[in-house]
Amino acid sequence: MKKVSNSSTNFYNAEMLPKGIKTYNDVIAINLGTETDFIHTNGWLIKKYTSTRNIKDIVICGSVAGIIYKDKIELINL
């Protein structure tokens, strides 16, 4: 990740190939299928969410994230 404002670069290594990435302010959500990593733009892990089902999409708003499945939505605090 590279911040445009000050050109600083931070790295985060995901264990699998991402299915999708969503951002909101300083939070980045990486959808890895049945797992989602929420990381800060400084490269630190905020929260790791693991599910038994395949995650279709992610929505982030403030300190809450919505994990969207095929037939339901789960809300989690970050």
N, C-alpha and C positions, 0 to 999 in steps of 0.2 A: 504494500500500500504506500502510496506517495501522496503526501499532503501538498496541495498546490500552493497554499499560502506561504509555507516556509521551505519547501522542497525536501523535508525530512522523509526518510524511507523506513518503514517497519515491515517485518515479515511475520507471517503465521503459516505454519505447515499443517494442512489438513491431511487426515489419514487416508481419505478416499477421494475420488474424482467428484467434484460438486455437480449436483443436478440443477442448482440455481443459487443465485445470490441476490439478496435484498438489502437495502440500506435505509437508515433513518438517522439523521443527525450524525452522531459519532458511533452508532451501532451498525455492525455488519452481520447479517445472518447468512450462514452458509448451509444450504440444504444438501445433506449427504445421503438422502434416501430415507432411512429410518432414524437418522440422527441429524440434529441441527446444532451447529456451533454459533454462539453469539459472541462476537469479539468486538473490542473497542478499536478505534482507528489507530491506537498506539500499539496494537498487536497483542494485547492481553486478553485472555479468555474471560468473558463475563459469565457465561453459563453454557453448559452442554446439556441438551435435551435429547433423550433417547426414547423412542417409541417402538412398539411391537408392530405397528402398521406403517405402510409407505406414506410419506408426507408428500402431498400434492403441491402445496404452496405455503408461503409464510407472509404474514402482514405484521409490521412493527409500527407502534405508535407510542411514543414516550417510553415508559418503563413497562409496557405490556406488549406481548407478542401473541398473535393468533396463529396457531398451527392448523392448517387447513388439510383435511383428509377428503376422500371421495364423498363421504356422506355425513361429516360432522366437522365442527371447529372446536379446538381446545384453546383456552386462554391461559397464558402463563405469565408470571411476574419475572422481570429480568433483574 
